[in-house]
Each structure stands twice: as C-alpha cells, then as structure tokens.
Amino acid sequence: MTPPSVRTRKKPRRRAAWADGHARTIVSPLELKSRWGTRIYWAVLAAVLTVFTLVFVFPLYWMVTGAMKSGEEIAQMPPTLWPENPDFSVFSDAWELFDIGTLLQNTLYYAIGAWLFALAVDVTAAYALSKLRPMFGNAILGAMLATLMIPPIVVMIPAYVTVTDVPIFGWQLLNSPWAIWFPVAANGFNIFLLKRFFDSIPDEILEAAEIDGVPPWRVLVSIILPISRPILGVVSIFTIVMVFKDFLWPLLVLPDSEKMTLSVGLSQTAGAVSQNQIMAGLVIASIPMIIVFFFFQRSIMAGLTAGSLKG
C-alpha cells in the first residue's frame, strides 16, 4: 500500500514590484508617464527648487540691497525688499574706508601660501599612507582622524603658545604668514580624502612603473598627481575657503593692521562706519568666494564623487 502523498506547503512567491525589475515606489512609472503625472512631477520639482534657491540666495540678496539703502531705510519697519533710492556709491566708499585693496591682497597672499603648503604636506602624507604603506600607517591615520573630533577652540591656546615660541627652534611667528600657513598645512580631513582617492588607483599601474625603475617620487609626480586632479581641486578649494573665512585665528596671530586678513580688517573698522557701508564691505568681501564657487563647482562635484578608475 502506497503511503498517501504528503502535500508540500509551497512558500508564497514574492511578488515582483514590477515585471521589468524596477523597485516599488510611491508613484508608479505608469502614473508618472501619464499626462497629469508628468505635469505634477515637474510642478513639484520646480516648487522645491524655487524654495531651496530662495532660502540660499535671499540672504545674499538682502545684503546687497541693504548696502544700497540709507541708514533710516535699513531701520525701517516693516523692511523694504528694494531700496527706494539705490546708492551705488556706497561700494566705492566702503572700498576706501576699509582699505579693502590691502586687506584683499593680504588674504590672497595667505591663501595662496596655505594652498601650496597644504598640497605639499597633505599629498605626500596621503601618498605615503596609501601606496608606500609604512609601519603603523593605520595607527597614524587613526590619530589624524581623531584630531577632527577635537573642537578647534580647545586647541586655540596651545596653538597660540606654540606660534609665539616654536619648540626647539624658538621662533616667534606673530605677524608672520607662517602663523597662518603652518596650522593649515597639516589637515587630517584633507589627508583622509586624498588617501581614499589614492586607494582607488590600481596598484598594477604603480607596479609597472616600479618594474621600469621609476622612483617613488617620480611615480607621485608623473602618475598619481595627473590622475588625481579632481580631488586635488576639492582640497585646494577647501583650503582657500578656510583661509578666507577664518576670523579668530588671524585675529590672534596677526595684530598688525597692515597684515590683517579681510574678515579681521572689516570687523576692526566696523565701529567707525555706517551700517550700509558695513554691508557694502561684506558684499565686496564675498565676491572672491562666489567667483571661486561658480568657476570650480564642477570640479567640486567631480572630486567628491570620484573614487574609481574605469578601464
């Protein structure tokens, strides 16, 4: 006698989200491709982009229009969105009152020097940690990343004491560009970005260069750096913007009025000028960073998303 057949319980098959393999979303692709779906999609997208644009652009607009208002109109309640009698001469007055030409020249000098030193230190450190792989390299990288968790204000006093009397050498670096360049040169975040990018470069390329007898420094200059242009652009922009926007550290180490940075110089003269002239000075001070962003925004996105090589 044959045993009765055992009915096997079939596991329920997972329903596919879509026959073509797409993941399930709130709005189905069929609804999205319909006439009303397309209209609603573009309407929502336009509304979101408009709101976010206004949120980010309105402070800049308010600063520019506020500079062209009189002092009475700035204090007027409710405020006006556009000045009744725009005064464009306030920008030239602010340029002369704040001596923005000298301040901008000083800041550019500090920014370019910090950029060069940062690239020299951060690139070589990241290359050594990524490709040369020294002993205790991971521990050194971990120590560098640990410094990012320390608030900058905590190390402000030790850094200032170090600048006033550099250990071993006994140098006094106040009112010297080295007081700006040295702290900016070694940056744990920039080293981490560069190392992650260098890790994505295939070792086969470097091994082929070693077989041909190319020394490590030549590999860095002739192979690594040309490949790493996107991430080098990101690190360069971060460094330059850091020097331009920094206020407290230049205020401490550059007390001489002839050597002040742009942000410090504007704050030192702000008490002796009108409010619209202060806004005009801020507008002029923000122009270099706006130009940097518009010219290098593509490099920023390319460097942040770069991480692998094809082919």
C-alpha positions in Angstrom: 0.0 0.0 0.0 1.5 3.2 -1.0 1.6 5.9 1.6 -0.6 8.9 1.0 1.1 11.7 -0.8 2.3 14.4 1.5 1.1 17.8 0.5 4.1 20.1 0.5 3.3 23.6 1.5 4.5 25.9 -1.2 6.2 29.0 0.0 4.4 32.1 -1.3 6.4 33.6 -4.1 7.4 37.1 -3.6 5.5 39.4 -5.9 7.8 41.3 -8.1 7.5 45.0 -7.7 7.3 45.4 -11.5 7.7 43.0 -14.3 10.7 44.9 -15.7 12.6 44.6 -12.4 12.2 48.2 -11.1 11.8 48.7 -7.4 8.4 49.7 -6.0 8.0 53.5 -5.5 5.3 55.8 -4.2 4.3 56.8 -7.7 4.3 54.0 -10.3 6.2 54.6 -13.6 2.9 54.3 -15.5 1.3 57.0 -13.5 4.4 59.2 -13.8 4.4 58.8 -17.6 0.8 59.9 -17.9 -0.1 63.5 -18.8 -1.2 64.6 -15.4 1.6 62.6 -13.7 4.3 64.5 -15.8 2.7 67.8 -15.0 2.5 67.2 -11.3 6.1 65.9 -11.3 7.5 69.0 -12.9 5.4 71.3 -10.8 6.6 69.7 -7.6 10.2 69.7 -8.8 10.0 73.4 -9.8 8.4 74.3 -6.4 11.1 72.5 -4.4 14.0 74.0 -6.5 12.4 77.5 -6.2 12.0 77.2 -2.4 15.6 76.0 -1.8 17.0 78.6 -4.2 15.2 81.4 -2.3 16.4 80.1 1.1 20.1 80.1 0.0 20.0 83.2 -2.2 17.8 85.5 -0.2 20.5 86.4 2.5 22.9 87.4 -0.3 20.2 89.5 -2.0 19.3 91.1 1.4 22.9 92.0 2.0 23.4 93.6 -1.5 20.1 95.6 -1.3 20.8 96.6 2.3 24.1 98.1 1.2 22.3 100.4 -1.2 19.8 101.6 1.4 20.1 104.6 3.7 20.5 104.1 7.5 16.9 105.2 8.1 15.6 102.7 5.5 17.6 99.9 7.0 16.0 100.5 10.4 12.5 101.0 8.9 9.8 98.6 10.0 8.4 96.8 8.1 11.6 96.5 5.9 11.5 97.1 2.2 12.6 94.5 -0.3 14.2 97.0 -2.6 15.8 100.4 -1.7 13.7 103.4 -2.6 16.7 105.4 -3.8 19.6 102.9 -4.5 23.0 104.4 -3.8 25.7 102.6 -5.7 28.5 104.9 -4.5 28.5 103.2 -1.1 30.6 100.4 -2.6 33.4 102.7 -3.6 33.2 104.4 -0.2 33.5 101.1 1.6 36.5 100.1 -0.6 38.3 103.2 0.6 37.1 103.3 4.2 38.0 99.7 4.9 41.1 99.7 2.6 39.8 96.5 1.1 42.5 96.5 -1.6 45.2 96.0 1.0 43.1 93.5 3.0 42.3 91.5 -0.1 45.9 91.4 -1.2 47.0 90.1 2.3 44.3 87.5 2.3 45.2 86.3 -1.2 48.8 86.1 -0.2 48.0 84.0 2.9 45.5 81.8 0.9 48.0 81.0 -1.9 50.8 80.2 0.5 48.5 78.0 2.6 47.3 76.2 -0.5 50.8 75.4 -1.7 51.9 74.2 1.8 48.7 72.2 2.2 49.2 70.4 -1.1 52.8 69.6 -0.3 52.1 68.2 3.1 48.7 66.5 2.6 49.5 64.9 -0.8 52.8 63.4 0.4 51.3 62.2 3.6 48.3 60.6 1.8 50.6 59.0 -0.8 52.8 57.5 1.9 49.8 56.1 3.8 48.1 54.8 0.7 50.8 53.4 -1.5 54.1 53.2 0.5 52.3 51.7 3.5 54.7 52.5 6.3 54.7 50.7 9.6 51.8 51.7 11.9 50.3 53.5 9.0 46.7 52.7 10.1 47.5 53.9 13.6 48.9 57.2 12.2 45.8 57.7 10.1 43.6 57.0 13.0 45.4 59.6 15.1 45.0 62.1 12.3 41.3 61.4 12.1 41.0 61.6 15.9 42.0 65.2 15.7 38.9 66.0 13.8 36.8 65.2 16.8 38.5 67.9 18.9 36.8 71.3 18.8 39.1 73.9 17.3 38.6 76.3 20.2 40.1 73.7 22.6 43.5 73.7 20.8 43.4 77.5 20.2 45.5 78.4 23.3 48.1 75.6 22.8 48.5 76.6 19.1 48.9 80.2 20.1 51.6 79.4 22.6 53.3 77.3 20.0 53.3 80.1 17.5 54.7 82.6 20.0 57.6 80.3 20.8 58.1 77.4 18.5 59.6 74.5 20.4 63.2 73.6 19.8 63.7 76.4 17.2 62.5 79.2 19.5 60.9 81.2 16.6 58.3 83.9 17.2 55.8 83.8 14.3 53.3 86.5 15.3 52.6 88.9 12.4 54.2 86.4 10.1 52.4 84.4 7.3 53.9 81.3 8.7 51.5 81.6 11.6 48.7 81.0 9.0 50.5 78.5 6.8 51.7 76.0 9.4 48.3 75.2 11.1 46.6 74.9 7.7 49.3 72.7 6.1 48.5 69.5 8.0 44.8 68.8 7.8 43.5 65.4 8.8 40.4 65.7 6.7 42.2 66.6 3.5 44.7 63.7 4.1 41.8 61.3 4.5 40.1 62.5 1.3 43.4 62.2 -0.7 44.2 58.8 0.8 40.8 57.4 -0.1 41.3 58.6 -3.7 44.8 57.2 -3.9 43.5 53.8 -2.7 41.2 53.6 -5.7 44.2 53.9 -8.1 45.1 50.3 -9.2 48.4 49.1 -7.8 49.2 47.5 -11.2 50.0 50.9 -12.6 52.5 51.6 -9.8 54.0 48.1 -10.1 54.5 48.6 -13.8 56.3 51.9 -13.1 58.5 50.2 -10.4 59.5 47.5 -12.9 60.7 50.2 -15.3 62.8 51.6 -12.5 60.8 54.7 -11.7 61.5 56.0 -8.2 58.5 56.6 -5.8 58.7 60.4 -6.0 58.6 60.3 -9.8 55.6 58.0 -9.6 53.8 60.6 -7.4 54.6 63.5 -9.7 54.2 61.8 -13.1 51.4 59.2 -12.4 49.5 59.9 -9.2 49.1 63.7 -9.5 47.7 63.8 -13.1 45.1 61.2 -12.2 44.2 63.0 -9.0 43.2 66.4 -10.5 39.5 66.2 -9.3 40.4 65.5 -5.7 43.3 68.0 -5.8 40.8 70.6 -6.9 38.5 69.8 -4.0 41.3 70.0 -1.4 42.5 73.3 -3.0 39.1 74.9 -2.7 38.6 73.7 0.8 42.0 75.2 1.8 41.4 78.6 0.1 37.9 79.0 1.5 39.2 78.0 5.0 41.7 80.9 4.9 39.2 83.4 3.6 36.5 82.7 6.1 38.7 82.2 9.2 38.4 85.0 11.7 39.5 84.1 15.2 43.0 82.7 14.4 44.1 85.6 12.2 42.8 88.0 14.8 45.1 86.4 17.4 48.3 85.9 15.3 48.1 89.0 13.0 47.5 92.0 15.3 49.3 94.4 12.9 46.8 96.4 11.0 48.9 96.3 7.8 48.9 92.5 7.8 45.3 91.8 8.7 43.1 89.5 6.7 39.9 90.7 5.0 37.5 89.4 7.7 39.6 90.8 10.6 40.0 94.2 8.9 36.3 94.6 8.3 35.5 93.8 11.9 38.1 96.3 13.2 36.7 99.2 11.2 33.0 98.3 11.6 32.5 100.5 14.6 33.5 103.7 12.8 31.3 103.4 9.7 27.6 103.3 8.9 25.6 100.1 8.7 25.1 100.3 4.9 28.9 100.7 4.5 29.5 97.6 6.6 27.1 95.7 4.3 28.9 97.1 1.2 32.2 95.8 2.6 30.7 92.4 3.2 29.4 92.3 -0.3 32.8 93.1 -1.7 34.5 90.5 0.6 32.1 87.8 -0.6 32.7 88.3 -4.3 36.0 86.3 -4.5 34.4 83.2 -2.9 31.4 83.5 -5.2 33.7 83.6 -8.2 35.6 80.5 -6.9 32.4 78.6 -6.5 31.0 79.4 -9.9 34.3 78.6 -11.7 35.1 75.4 -9.7 31.7 74.0 -8.8 32.1 71.3 -11.5 35.5 70.3 -10.0 34.0 70.1 -6.6 31.3 67.7 -7.6 33.7 65.7 -9.8 36.2 65.4 -6.9 33.6 64.4 -4.3 32.1 61.7 -6.5 35.4 60.4 -7.9 36.7 57.2 -6.4 37.5 54.7 -9.0 39.1 54.2 -12.4 37.4 52.6 -15.4 39.1 50.5 -18.0 
